[in-house]
């Protein structure tokens, strides 16, 4: 019993952070219904809503620090995109992609019963935001794109493809953290506590032949879908970006291999003529856990 109790204390917080509520919404995909989980912070009846959407292999708990900072002013919604975190895994792995993600997030916004939202999107979450913000009658009225833009380099996609869905089962949380620190080194100089937080919500306990281990908390099938159509050239989404009309802020890790500086500079001159900001010592992508990163997002969102 002591071993089990220690394991639970290591993997799970004793209680949810103050102000956090865990909810879910049913969404319809090409092969049936699936459940998308999300966390909610702030006052439930606050009409001012910000939706924070994570990257390819991450989940909504990445935004805990940002959510705490915004909760006094916003109802903060942090979904686990399907296949990640507490959300369902899809039975047909080729369904993982934007034709499912975008309608899922529109369903979530409808569930919130608000006319408009602000949006913070990291990497994949930013692309989802771009796709929604580019539509006529979009509900997004203010947009933060975190280390992503209308040109996605083939080199970055190939790098991501080397590890997504290929993580081993870890014998301990310490081994899981070592792995996450290695593959996520471009996140920048996080504190030990921040790495522990990311690890805690990046893995789930699983039974192995030798006992209990830890596996990543996303469906490995995401990697299969990601690699099904290997990218040899940069992806060009300028036609989508140039249809965005709402105020936009673009954040870039100064060492990012996904969002190049030349693209960032063009984003300030084209489409919504975004405000831009770089963070030194960070690659892909800033985790929005650092105080300066959080303040940059907060100041932009709350600017009248």
C-alpha positions, 0 to 999 in steps of 0.5 A: 500500500505504501508503494501505491500511495507514493505512486499516486502522490507522485503522479496526481496532485492531491487536489485540483489547483484553486479555481480550476474546473474540469469539464468536457464536451461531446464532438462529432467526427467522421467516425462517430462521437468523441469527448473533448476535455477542457479545464476552465478557470475564472468566473463561469458567468464572465462574458469575456472568454479566452481559449488557450490551445496547445501544441501537437503533443501537449495538453491544456495543462500547459497553460496553468500559469497563464490561466491563473494570471488571466482568471481575474479578468477572463473565463479561461478555457484550456482544451485537450485537443482530441487524442491528448490529455483527458480527451478521447482517443480516435479509433481511426487514426487518420482522422487526427487533423485540422478537419476534426480539430477545427469543428471540435473547437467550434463546438466548444465555443458554442458550448460556452454560450458566448458571442466572441472569444480571444484566442491564444494558440501555441504551434498547432493551437495557433494554426487552429486559431488562424483557420477559425479567425480567417473565416467570415463571421469568426468568433475570434476577436483577438488572436495570439499566435505562439511561435507559428505563422503562415510558413511552417518549415519542412525542417521543423516538421521533420524534426517533430516527426522523429519523436512524436508517437515514439516515446517509450514506456518509462520505468519512473517519473524521473525517467519520464522527466529526463526524456521530456527535458530532452525532446522539449529542450527548445522550450527554453530555460524552465525551472525544475518545478516547471519541468515537473509540472509539464512531466506530471501532465504529460504522462499516465500510469500504465501496467507493464510486465514488471509493474507500473510504468508511465506512458505519454498521455497522447495517442501514439496514433497521432504520430502515424497520422503526422508521418502518413504524408511526409512534408518535403517543402515548407507549408505556405498558409499566407492565403489564410493569414491574409484573411485574418482581420482581428488584432493579432500578436505573434510571439517567437522563440528567437531560436525557433526552427518552425517560425523563421524571423523573415516570416515574423517580419512579413507577418507584421506587414501583411494581413492583420499586421501583427504585433511581434515579439521575440524571446531570447534563449527559446526555440519552439515554442515559448511555454508561456510560463515565464513572467515576461511571456505571461505579461506580454500575452496579458497586456495584449489581450487586455488592450482596449 
